[in-house]
Structures are given as C-alpha cells and as structure tokens.
Amino acid sequence: MATTLTRPRNGAVIAGVCAGLAQRFGLSPFVVRLIFLLSCLLPGPQFVVYIVLWILMPKAPY
C-alpha cells in the first residue's frame, strides 16, 4: 500500500487517477475503475471530482 496519493507513471488509462487511488488504498485498479463507471450512472459531480483529482494529484516521481 502506498503512503501518498500520487498518479503512477505506468498503468494509467486516462490520467491515472483511478490507478493512484487503487494503489493508495491497496485495491485493484480494475475495481476502482469499475466503481467509478458505476457511480457515473448516479447523479452527482463524479466527472468534476475526477478532473479536480487529476489536477491536484502529483505524478509519482518514479
């Protein structure tokens, strides 16, 4: 489990936000992406949150 919230340089599909969240919380990137896609079926600001995380999460240094 990673200790900081960063976007990985490898394994990113669009921006690496889901992969970074999965890495931070010790989950599979597939599971986090699936949860995000399913949450898009519900009303809410999912895309805004994704874009904000894309901007705020730094890229991993390695």
Secondary structure, DSSP 8 states (H G I E B T S, - for coil): --SS--B-SSS-SSSSHHHHHHHHHT--HHHHHHHHHHHTTSSS-HHHHHHHHHHHS-B---
